[in-house]
């Protein structure tokens, strides 16, 4: 399949005269969340989640300072939903953040909710469902916030928005059920069936010689990071995750799930040839690589519609630009006085049901009966006690305006893109592969004077990262791996920021409570819904019991196949006896 990019080009949007005052507007959207049929890779028709009967989903063009009002009605019929505006701080509107079980109840079929917030941050973002692993079934789309004060105004002629993603032919509920299962004790993630640009393949971008384009790339994938390169063109990185950077030239970049990157690309001065740009899924993430998998997706810069679109050269070496070396354009210096340091130990392990789960500090996340934000508002002074939020929400209490440090030790041989809601952060340290746990006294640990800031940062296999941010946005915010399989298996922590400030300043709109009432969901008390004894968690949601001592993933595999073999043997004997009779 092929798709023109005409609907994604926005010529002159940022070419505003200097001194022009941009007037903030209220931007309204009415969204009916519906099922449609889609076939983006031309291989398989499948049910896909659309908006107002359409898919791919619309690009949201917002200007910094706009108020955004999104009226959402769930017409799916068989699934609940929610919307998260990824990377938007929701400063003062934490109730609009969207994660189910954290800042709201899910929106059940037939119910409606309104998200109402103001965006005062420029850059490249996206929106997606934050409920039950749903967004890879289609409920994700691009969002760009234009900035009259963009420091790169005058250096480009047009903007181009490109989403990059993986794609599955099977729907998420079935994939999740087979992923978190005794039949998959090693936790091998489902492998995508292909990769997409703008929810299609063979994308063409019409360009004009000599012009400079500002490309916004957004990885909306469930799983796969992509290496990205433009043949015979240089990318000049100018923004990551909504943060302007000092210009940095790159021939290849690495964009993990949930990350965004904007770059200036200047076209050649002739129209003799067209040029490929390629996204290649990071196959190191996959436990196995099916022989039929094409990990690449190709687009073309089309200078001449009569010229051929050349087949891109095959690469056997991927050496991307290191995003850790980027410098924020505003020059914000390192936060060097940490008030509160949190250390998280990441590992994958099995529980008593035989399935594989993800853990931070030996805790796999389980959604509470009461959304955590609603517990903040209904637990009085005990809102500063993490116990009220449940034993499996990995909750940490942050004091208002403290400088927070998170140390993440990855005791897993995979890469993990960790995303923080409500903030971006300084990426102050990232180890190499196989470096083990973070040791601040090691001679090689040095922090940049002006660290890169972003909201999603990759920790390397069996390595570690350190991030820092100021707790200047009271709310309830998730910190989680943005590989959707790992969200589903529990790789999340909860940051409860300035809870007593929230009690004084926040009021939940009634329509948000109404979606809870529509499904008889609890909205008061601790994680178990206890409003009498807030430290009594009896009846809270819990994970499966621990694995019995002595069991391992390998043992579960052996036991499972032994049981299967035994059942097959019994079936064969029964068939033989029946046939003999």
N, C-alpha and C positions, 0 to 999 in steps of 0.2 A: 504494500500500500504506500501511497505518497500523499503528502499534504503540503500545500503552499503555505508560506509563513506570512501571507499578507495580513492575516488577522492579528499577528503578533508584532507588527512593526508600528512604532510610534514616533514618526518623524517630528522633530522640533519640539517635543514635549517640554524639554528642559531649556530650550533656547529662549529664555525670557530676558528682556532688557534688564540690565543692571539697575537696581533701585526700584524695580517694580515690586509692590507689596502684594503678596499672594493672599487672597481672601479665603479664610477657612470656610468649608462648605459642609453640609450634612449630606452624606451619600447613603441612599437607602437601597436595600436589596430585599426582594421577596423570594424566598427559596422553598420550593417543594422538593423534598428529597425523594426520588423515585427510582424505580428499576428501569433500565434500558438494556438493549442488546448491543454489544460492541464486539469488534474484531480488529483491534489495532495492529496486530502483526500479520493479518491476512491469513491466519492459520486456523482459527477456531472461534466461532460465535459463542459468547457466554454472557450470562446476566452480569450487569455492571451497574454501579450506583451512580446516578446522574442527578442533575439539578434541573428542575422544570422540564424534564423529559429529554435533556440534552447531555451529551458527553462527547468529547472532553469538556471539562468544566471551564467556566469563564475565567479569564484573567481579570483580576481586580486592580484597576488603576486608581490609586489614591494619591492625594497631595498631602504632604506633611502639614499637620494641624487639622485635618478633616475629622469630623465626627462620622463614625461608621455605624449604621443601624442595619442589622441583618435579622430579618424575620424568618425563622426556620419552622417548617411544618413537615413532620415525618410521615410520608405516604408510602413507606416501604412495605408495610403490612406485616412482615414477619421478622423485623429486626428493629431494635432501638438504635439510637445514634446520638451524636454530639458534634460540635465543631470547635476545633482549636485553631487559633491564628498563630502559627508557629513563628516564634521570634519576637512577637509583639509583647512588650513588657506588661501591658495591662496595668499601668501605674495608676493606683486608685480604683481599679476595677477588677480585682482578682477574681470576683464572681463570674466574670466573662471569659475566663481562661479556657474552659471547655472540657478538661479531663474528667471523665465520669468517676465518681467515688472520691474525688479530690475537691473540686470546686462546684460540682453540681451532680444531680441525679441524671441518669440517661433520659433521652427524649423517647418515650415509647411510641409505637405506631399510633397515628391519629392525633398526637399531641403536638403542641407548638411552644416555641421559646424565642425570645428576642435577645440578641447580643448587641449591646450598645456601648461603644467605647470611642475614645479619641486617640488618634495615632500622632504622636509627636516625635517620631523617629524615622529617618529616611532609610531607604535601602531595599533589599531584596528579601522577600519572605514567601510564605505559602500558607495554605489553610488545609486542614484535614480532619477527618473524624478522629476522636480520641476515645474510642469505645470498642472493646471486645475485638481488637485486632482488625478493625473493619476497613481502614482506608485503602489497603492494597486492592480491594474490590472496586476501586474507582473514585472514592470520595476524597479527592485531593486535587488542589489546583493552585496556580501561581498568584502572588500578590506583590505588587511593586509600589513602593511609596516614593513619589517624586519630590525633589527638593529644590526649591528656587535658589537655595544657597549652596548647592552642590559645588564643592571646590573644583570639580572637573568640568563645570559648565564652560562652553566655548571650545572644548577639546574633542567633541564628537558631533556628528550630524544627525544620527538616528539611533534609536534603541531597539534591541531585539531581545525577546524573552524566550528562553528554551528550557523546558522541563526535561529532565533525564530520569529514567526509572527502569526498574525491572518489571516483568509482567508474568503472571501465572494464569494458566488456562483453567485451573480448578479454583473454586471459591474458598474463601478463608475459613469458614466454620469447619469444613471437612479437613482442610489442611492442618488447622490448629489441633483438631482432635487426634489426628494421626501423628502430629509432632510431639504433643505432650501425652505420651502413651507408653505403656509397658512394652509395646512392640518396637519402641524407638528409645531404648535405655541409654544410648550414647548421646542423645540430644542432637542428632544430625538434622540441620535445618533443611526444609524443602528448597530445592534448587529452582530458580526461575526458569521459565520456558523461553525467555528472550529479553531483549533490552529495547527501550523506546526513546525517541526524542519527540517531545510534544505529543505524546500518546500516539505515535505512528512510527513508521520506518521510512527510510529514503526521503528524509526531509530536505526541502530545497529553500534556500534563503537568497532572494534576489538582491544583489548588491551593485553599487555603482563605483567605477574606478576612482581612486583617489580619496574616497570618503572614509571617515572613521566612524565605526559603529561601537556603541556601548552594549555589549552582550551581557545579559543576566542569565546565569545558569543556576538551576534549582534542582537538586536531587530529591525527588519525591518517592524514592524507592522504599520497599519493605525491607530490603536486605542488602542489595549489592551497591557497593561503591563503584565509581567508574573513573578510569583514567581517561583524560580528554586531551586531544591535540588537534590543531589545524595544520594541514599540510602547507608548508611554504609560507606561513603567516605566523607572526609573533603575537602572543597574548600579553597585554600589559595589565596586570592585576591592579584594581583600584578600590575594591570593596569586598569584604567577606562578612557574611551574616549580619548585614546592616551597619558595618563599621568601615568607614573610609580608611584606606591604607595609603602609605607612600607608594608611588608607582613601582611595580616590580615586574620585570620581563620574565616570561616563562615560555618554554616550548611545549611542556606537558604539565598538567595539573591533576591532582587527585581530589575528587569530590565525593565524600562519603554520604550515606543516607542522611537526609535532613540538612546537609550543609548547602550553602549558597556561595557563589563567587561571581563577581562582575569584572569584566576586563574590556579594555579598549583594543580594538583591532582595526588597523588601517589597511585599506584595500590597495591592490596594485594599480598601476596607472594604465593598464591595457586590458583589453577584453578578449584576448586570444584563447584563454583557458578558464575552465572552472576548477574548483579545488575542494577536496573532501575535508570534512572534519569528522572525527571518530570518537565515540565513547566505547570503552572496553571494560566490561565488568571485571572486577577484581576476583579472579578465580581462586585466590588463596583463601577466600572466605568459605569456599564450598568444600564439604567433606568429600564429595565425589563430583566429578565432572562428566555428565552424560556425553557419550560420543556424538550425539545429534545436536548438542547445544552450540549455537552461534553466540559467543559472548559479546559480539560487537554490534553497534548500531552506527549507521553512517548518515551524515547529512552533507550538503554541498553548498558552498558559496558560488552562486550562479552569476557570473559576469555576462555570459552569453547564452541565451536559451537555445541557440542553434548548435552550440558546442556540446561535446559529450561530457557526461559526468564520470570522471575517471574512477576506476577501482582503486581504493587506497592501498598503499604499501603495507605489507605485513610487518609487524614489529615483534621481535623476540626479547626486547629489553624495555622495561618500564622504569624510568627514572624521573619521577615527577618533581616539580618544585616543592620545596619544604615550606609549608604554610607557617611553621613555627617561626620562621625568620622574618615574617611580615612585620611592619612597624605601623601603628595607628597614625593616621594623618594628624589627629589632634594632639599627639605627643604626650598623652596621659602617662605619667611616670608610674613605676612599680609601686604597688601597695606594699610597703616594707614593714609595717607594724600590724601584725596579725592579732586580732582579739580572740578568735575562736578557730581552732583547727579541728577538722573532722577527717578521720582516716577510714576509708572504705576498702574492704578486702573482697575482691570479686572472685567467685568460683562457680563452677557448674557441678551439680551432684544429683544423686537420686534420692527420692523419698520412698516411703513404704508402699506406695502404689506401683513402684517399679519405674515410673517415668522420671525423666531428667528435668531438673529445674535450675534456675539461676539464682544466685545468692549474693547479697552484700552483707558482710559481717555475720554470716551464717543465718541470715534471714531472707526468705523468699517473700516478695511482696504479695499480700492478699488484700483485696479491696475491703474496707470497713463497711458495716451496715449503714452508717451515717457518713455522708461526705465529710471529709476532714475539715473543710472550711466551716461547715455547719456545726461541727463539734466545737471549733474555736469560739463560735458566737454563742454557744449554749452551755459552756462549762465554767463560766465566771473566772475566778482567779486560778482555778486548776488548769486553765488553758495553757499555762506555762509548764505544765507537767507532761512530758511526752507519753506517759502511761495512758492517758485518756484517749490517745489516737490509735491504740491497739498494739498488740505485740508483733504484728507482721506488716506494719506500714513503714518501718525504718524511719521514724520521725525524729527530727532534730529541731530544737527551739533556737532561733536566732534573735539576738537583741537588736533593736533598731539602731542603725547606722554603724554597727560593728563591721570591721573588716574580717571577712570569712575566708578561710582556706580549706579546700578539699583536696586531700591526698587520695588518689585512687590507685591501688595495687591490683594489677590484673594477673591473677593466678590461673590463666586460661591461655591456650595457644592460639586464640583468635584475636582479631582486631575488633574494637568496640567504639563506635562514635557516641560519646556521652553528651547529652543535651540538658541544659538548665532552663527551666521556665522562669519568666519574670525578670531576667537579667541577661546581659552578656557578662563575660568574665575575662580577666587577664589569664592567658595561658603562660604560666611562668616557668614550667618545666615539662619536658617529655623525654623519657629515656629511650634508648634503642631497644630493639627486640631482645628478649631473654635477659634483661637486666635485673630481674627479680624485684623485690620490694624496695620502695623509696628509702634512701638513706641520706638525710640532709647533711651529714658530715662528710660524705664522699667528696673526693677532690675534684671530680668532674662536674659536680652540681653547681652551676652558676645561673643566675637569673638575669634576663635582659633588663636594661634600664627602662625601656618603654615596651612592655610586652604586647604582643598581638592580642586583640580582643575579638572574641566571637562567642556564639552561644552553643556550638557543637564542636567537639574536639576529640580526635581519635587517640585512644591509648593503644600502643603496640602490643603484639603478642608477648605474654609473660613479662610485660614492662610496667611502667608507672607514669602517671601525670600528676601535676599540681596546678590547681587553678585558684584564683583569688577574686573576690568581688566585695563591694560594699552593700550591706543590707539596708538599702535606702528605699525599698519598695514593699511595704507591709502586705503580706498575702500568704497563701499556701501554694508552694511551688514544688513541682517534681524535678528530680535530678535522675535521669534514666538513660540507659542505652537506647539508641533510636533504631536498632535492628528490631523490627516489629516482633519477630519470633522471641526475642529476649524480653521484650516488654510483656508478652503473653506468659512467659515462664517466670516472671517475677523480678527482673533486674531493675528495680526502682527504689529510690529513697524519697522521703518527704521532708521538705524544709518549711517549717512553720515560722514565719518571719513576723516579729512584733505582734503577737496575738492580742495583747491588751490594747494596742493601738487600733487594731481591727475592730475590737468590740466597741470602741468609742466612735468610730468613723464609718463603719460599713453597714449598709442595709441591703438585704437581698430582695430583688424584685419579686412580686407575688407570682408572676408566671414561672419563675424558676422553682418556687415551692410547689406550684401547681403540677408540674410534670412529675414531682415526687408523689403527690397525692394521687395522681392518675394511676400509679402502679403500687400504691400502698407502701411506698418506701419511707424510711424513717428520716427525720430531719433534726432531731434533738438528742442531746446527750453524748455519751462517749461512743467509741467505735462499735460497741455492742448495742447501742440504743438505750443504755441505762441512764435514766435521768435522776435517779435517787442517790445511788452510790456511784459517783463518777469514776472511782478507782476499781470498781468491780466489773471485770470484762467477761463475766460468764455469758456464754452464748455468742461471743464474737466469731466472725468468720476466721477459719484457720486453714492452713495447708494440710495435706495428707500427713500422717504420722511419719516420724523418721524411719529410715531403713534399718532393719534389724542388724545388730552387730555382726560383722563378718561378711555381709553381702557387698558386692561390688557391681559395677555396670557390666563387667565381663561375666560375672556370675549370673546376673539377671538374663543376659543374652543366652547363656548356656541353658539356664532353667527354662526360659521361654521356648527355646527350640526343642528341648527335651519333652516339654508338655505337648508341643505341636506334633512332634514325632510320635509320641505315645497315642495321641488322639487319632492320628492318621493310621497308626498300626491297628488300633481298636476298630476303626472304620473298615479297614481292609479285611480284618477277620470276620466282622459282621457281614460284609458283602460276600465273603467266601462261603460262610455258613448259609446265608440266605440263598446263594446261587446253588449250593449243593442240595438244599432242600427242594 
